[in-house]
Amino acid sequence: MSLEVNDIVSGYGGSTILRGVSIAARRSRITCLLGANGAGKTTLLKTIYGLLKLRTGKVILDGEDITGLKPYSLPKKGVSYVLQRKSVFPYMKVTENLDLGGWILKKKKLKQRVKEVYDLFPRLKERKDVKAGNLSAGEQRMLEIARALMVEPKILILDEPTLGLAPKIVELLFKKIEETNKVEQTTILLAEQNVRKALTVSHYAYVMDLGRIKIEGRSDSLLNDKDLAKYILGVYKK
């Protein structure tokens, strides 16, 4: 399944953040969004998922115009979203969080998906009876991604999944993101500030600055783009 965003204008209240943004997340590929804080990455993801109302533009899912659809209807369309902020249910066990993630599934399918998700995240299986609030930050992030995968999405949207995590956990999460893409053939749209790792695991990348796309291209080629540091760090690469 593929996702296209065409000429989106969006923002908060009277403030315009996105100024004519167009991107595409191709089927079974990892596409990343890069940019400094305030570049518009989160605003774009929220607009795609219907958490923010777009002013102009379109969101196209596998040829279908889904512009303006409510967030609760998107899992049934095959789209899941992991927010940047913590979103586990802290007083519920790991297994209960996963059950909630599969709320649209029938009982037999729900049981099957829990097993498949545990195969992908064996650490969560070890901690399945632990309350989510007692997990480490990295384990909570894994749980959020695992919960989003419960509905077997064709497209997974991740907003800075490694933010604030220790380097070892960052490595593990990127590995799990790659596995999710390869094993489940999930199309992934990833906003991330760990530039080098994001470009290493992804196939295609967009670099945002002040609500616009400034650079785009194959991830491996952008690793050596002289303008990358300019938009990520605000300086020119020498």
C-alpha positions in Angstrom: 0.0 0.0 0.0 1.3 3.5 -0.9 0.5 6.9 0.5 0.7 10.3 -1.3 0.4 13.8 0.1 -0.3 16.5 -2.5 0.3 20.2 -1.9 -0.8 20.2 1.7 -1.3 23.5 3.6 -1.9 23.1 7.3 -1.2 24.6 10.8 -2.5 25.5 14.2 -5.2 28.1 14.7 -4.3 31.1 12.5 -0.7 29.9 12.2 0.4 28.2 8.9 3.1 25.6 9.4 3.0 23.5 6.2 3.2 25.5 3.0 2.4 23.2 0.0 4.0 19.9 1.0 4.0 16.9 -1.3 5.5 13.6 -0.4 5.0 9.9 -1.3 5.6 6.8 0.8 6.0 3.9 -1.7 4.7 0.4 -1.2 6.8 -1.8 1.1 9.5 0.9 1.5 10.7 2.9 4.4 10.4 6.7 3.8 11.9 9.1 6.3 11.2 12.8 7.1 14.2 14.7 8.3 14.5 18.3 9.6 15.3 20.4 12.6 12.8 20.9 15.5 10.0 23.1 14.2 10.5 22.1 10.5 7.0 20.7 10.3 7.5 16.9 10.5 5.0 16.3 13.3 2.5 18.7 11.8 2.7 16.8 8.5 2.1 13.4 10.2 -0.8 14.7 12.3 -2.4 16.2 9.2 -2.0 13.0 7.2 -3.7 11.1 10.0 -6.5 13.6 10.4 -5.4 14.9 13.8 -5.1 18.3 12.2 -7.4 19.6 9.6 -5.7 20.5 6.3 -6.6 23.8 4.6 -5.8 22.7 1.1 -4.3 19.7 -0.6 -5.1 15.9 -0.6 -4.1 12.7 1.1 -4.3 9.7 -1.3 -4.1 6.1 0.0 -3.5 3.5 -2.8 -5.4 5.8 -5.2 -8.3 6.5 -2.8 -8.8 10.1 -1.6 -8.9 9.9 2.2 -8.6 13.6 2.8 -10.5 14.6 6.0 -11.2 11.1 7.3 -11.3 10.9 11.1 -8.3 9.1 12.8 -10.5 6.3 14.2 -11.4 5.2 10.7 -7.9 4.8 9.4 -6.9 1.5 11.2 -9.7 -0.1 9.2 -8.1 1.4 6.0 -4.8 -0.2 7.0 -3.0 2.8 8.5 -1.5 3.0 12.0 0.2 5.9 13.8 2.6 6.0 16.7 2.7 9.4 18.3 5.9 11.2 19.4 4.6 11.5 22.9 4.2 8.5 25.2 0.9 6.8 24.6 0.9 3.5 26.6 -1.9 2.8 29.0 0.3 2.7 32.2 -2.0 0.8 34.5 -2.7 -1.9 32.1 -0.5 -5.0 31.4 1.5 -5.3 28.2 -0.9 -8.0 26.9 -3.9 -5.7 27.7 -2.3 -2.8 25.7 -1.9 -5.1 22.8 -5.5 -6.3 23.0 -6.7 -2.7 22.8 -4.5 -2.2 19.8 -6.4 -5.0 18.1 -9.9 -3.6 18.9 -11.2 -4.1 15.4 -10.1 -7.8 15.2 -12.2 -10.8 15.9 -11.1 -13.0 18.8 -9.3 -15.7 16.8 -7.4 -13.1 14.7 -6.6 -11.1 17.8 -4.9 -14.1 19.4 -3.0 -14.8 16.2 -1.7 -11.2 16.0 -0.6 -11.2 19.6 1.5 -14.2 18.9 3.0 -12.7 15.7 3.8 -9.4 17.5 5.5 -11.3 20.3 7.6 -13.1 17.7 8.7 -9.7 16.4 9.2 -8.3 19.9 10.2 -11.2 22.2 11.1 -8.8 25.0 7.5 -7.9 25.3 6.5 -11.5 25.6 8.8 -11.8 28.5 7.1 -8.8 30.1 3.6 -9.6 29.0 2.1 -9.5 32.5 3.9 -6.3 33.6 2.0 -3.1 33.8 3.1 -0.8 30.9 4.0 2.0 33.2 6.6 -0.2 34.8 8.4 -0.8 31.6 11.6 1.0 30.6 11.3 3.9 28.1 12.6 1.6 25.4 10.2 -1.2 26.2 7.3 1.3 26.2 8.3 2.5 22.8 8.4 -1.2 21.6 5.0 -1.7 23.1 3.6 1.4 21.2 5.0 0.1 17.9 3.8 -3.5 18.6 0.3 -2.2 19.6 0.1 -0.2 16.3 1.0 -3.4 14.4 -1.8 -5.4 16.0 -4.3 -4.4 13.2 -1.7 -5.7 10.6 -1.4 -2.2 9.0 -0.2 -1.8 5.5 1.2 1.6 6.4 2.9 2.4 9.7 3.5 6.1 10.6 6.2 6.7 13.3 6.9 10.1 14.8 10.4 10.2 16.2 10.3 6.7 17.8 13.9 6.9 19.2 13.6 10.4 20.8 15.3 10.4 24.2 16.4 6.8 24.2 19.8 5.3 25.1 22.0 4.4 22.1 21.7 0.7 22.6 17.9 1.0 22.6 18.0 3.2 19.5 20.0 0.5 17.7 17.4 -2.1 18.7 14.4 0.0 17.7 15.9 0.7 14.2 16.5 -3.0 13.8 12.8 -3.7 14.7 11.7 -1.1 12.3 13.7 -2.8 9.5 12.3 -6.2 10.5 8.8 -4.8 10.4 9.3 -3.6 6.9 10.9 -6.8 5.7 9.0 -9.4 7.6 5.5 -7.9 7.3 6.1 -5.9 4.1 4.8 -2.8 5.9 5.1 0.6 4.3 6.7 2.9 6.8 6.7 6.6 7.0 9.2 7.7 9.7 10.0 11.1 11.1 13.3 11.0 12.8 16.1 13.3 14.1 18.8 10.6 14.2 19.7 11.5 10.6 22.5 8.9 9.9 20.5 6.0 11.2 17.3 7.1 9.5 19.1 7.4 6.2 20.8 4.0 6.7 17.5 2.1 7.2 15.3 4.0 4.8 14.9 3.8 1.1 13.9 7.4 0.3 14.0 10.6 2.3 12.6 14.1 2.4 14.3 17.0 4.3 11.9 19.7 5.6 12.6 23.3 6.7 10.1 25.9 7.7 7.2 23.9 6.5 8.5 23.0 3.0 10.4 20.2 1.4 13.9 21.4 0.6 15.6 18.2 -0.5 14.5 14.8 -1.5 16.1 11.7 -2.9 17.4 8.2 -2.3 18.5 7.8 1.3 22.0 6.5 0.4 22.6 9.5 -1.9 21.4 12.1 0.7 24.1 10.9 3.2 26.6 12.9 1.2 24.4 15.8 0.2 26.2 19.1 1.0 22.9 20.9 1.9 21.8 18.3 4.4 23.6 19.8 7.3 22.3 23.3 6.3 18.7 22.2 6.9 19.2 19.8 9.8 21.7 21.9 11.8 21.4 25.3 10.3 25.0 25.3 9.1 26.7 24.4 5.8 28.7 21.2 5.6 32.3 21.8 4.7 
